[in-house]
Amino acid sequence: MELAAGIPIFSIFDVDRACEFYCDYLGFTVDFEHRFGENTPLYMQVSRSSCVIHLSEHHGDATPGSALRVEVADVDDFIGELKKKPYRYAKPGIIDQPWNMQESTITDPFGNKLVFYARPNAFSEHSD
C-alpha cells in the first residue's frame, strides 16, 4: 500500500500573527479555516506549492516547539525572497552543512521551527 505525504500540525495561539508569518512572510495561502462555532478555536490549512501545514488553536492538537523540514529548490533564492519582505521578527541566514546541504531555520511566533533545505541537484534529478 502506498502512503501519501504526511501533514504536520503546528500549535498557534494568535490567528493574526500566524497569518502574518505563514501567509504574508512565507508566502503560504489559506486553503481552509474551520471553527466549531462562534468564539471557538481555529483549525486551518495553509499551503505553498506542495508544502501543506495545518495550524491549530485547539489544545492538545500539537506540541509547541515542533519542527518541520521543507525541501526547496534553492535556499539562496528562497531566503532572498524573504529578506525583501518587511517582517521584523525573523532575519534568516543560510548555513552550509557538512553533509552537503544548505539550510535555513526560521522559527514561527509560537516556537515551531521550519528548516528550509536544499540538496545539490535534488530538484533537477526529478524534473525530467
C-alpha positions in Angstrom: 0.0 0.0 0.0 1.3 3.4 -1.0 1.3 6.2 1.6 0.7 9.9 0.8 2.8 12.7 2.3 2.1 13.5 5.9 0.7 16.8 7.0 2.2 18.4 10.1 0.0 20.2 12.7 1.5 23.2 14.4 0.0 24.9 17.5 -0.8 28.5 17.1 -2.1 31.0 19.8 -2.9 34.1 17.7 -4.5 33.9 14.3 -3.4 37.3 13.1 0.3 36.6 14.0 0.0 33.1 12.3 -1.4 34.7 9.1 1.3 37.4 9.2 4.0 34.8 9.4 2.8 32.0 7.2 0.9 34.0 4.6 2.4 37.5 4.4 6.0 36.4 5.2 6.5 32.9 4.0 4.0 33.2 1.1 1.6 30.4 2.0 -2.1 30.6 1.1 -5.0 29.8 3.4 -6.8 26.7 1.9 -9.5 26.4 4.6 -10.5 27.6 8.0 -12.8 25.7 10.4 -14.4 26.6 13.8 -17.0 24.5 15.5 -18.9 27.7 16.4 -18.6 31.3 17.2 -15.7 32.2 19.6 -14.1 28.7 19.3 -10.5 27.8 18.4 -9.5 27.9 14.7 -8.2 25.0 12.7 -6.8 25.9 9.3 -4.7 24.7 6.4 -2.0 26.7 4.6 0.0 25.7 1.6 2.7 26.8 -0.8 3.4 24.6 -3.8 3.3 21.0 -2.4 4.1 22.0 1.2 0.9 21.7 3.3 0.7 22.6 7.0 -2.2 22.5 9.4 -2.4 25.2 12.1 -4.5 24.7 15.2 -5.6 26.8 18.2 -7.1 23.6 19.7 -5.5 22.5 23.0 -3.8 19.1 22.5 -3.7 19.0 18.7 0.1 19.6 18.7 3.0 20.5 20.9 4.5 23.9 20.6 8.2 23.8 19.6 7.7 21.2 16.9 9.9 21.2 13.8 9.4 20.6 10.1 12.0 20.1 7.3 10.9 21.6 3.9 13.0 21.0 0.8 13.3 23.9 -1.6 14.9 24.1 -5.0 17.3 26.9 -4.0 17.8 28.1 -0.4 19.6 31.3 -1.6 16.6 32.3 -3.8 14.0 31.5 -1.1 15.8 33.4 1.7 16.5 36.2 -0.7 12.7 36.4 -1.3 12.1 36.5 2.4 14.7 39.2 3.1 12.8 41.6 0.7 9.8 41.5 3.0 9.3 43.8 5.9 8.9 41.1 8.5 10.7 42.3 11.7 10.7 39.0 13.7 13.0 36.9 11.6 16.2 37.6 9.7 17.2 34.2 8.4 20.6 33.2 7.3 21.9 30.2 5.4 24.2 27.5 6.8 26.3 25.2 4.6 26.1 21.9 6.4 29.0 19.4 6.4 26.6 16.8 5.0 26.4 18.8 1.7 23.2 20.7 2.3 22.3 24.3 2.7 19.8 25.0 5.4 18.0 28.0 6.9 16.0 27.7 10.1 13.1 30.1 10.8 11.0 29.9 14.0 7.4 30.9 13.8 5.8 33.2 16.5 4.8 30.1 18.5 8.2 28.3 18.8 7.7 25.9 15.8 10.9 25.6 13.7 10.8 25.3 9.9 14.1 24.2 8.4 14.3 25.0 4.7 17.0 23.0 3.0 18.3 22.2 -0.5 20.2 19.2 -1.6 22.6 19.8 -4.6 20.8 18.9 -7.8 17.9 17.4 -6.0 15.2 19.1 -8.0 16.9 18.7 -11.3 17.0 14.9 -10.8 13.2 14.8 -10.5 12.3 17.3 -13.3 12.6 15.1 -16.4 
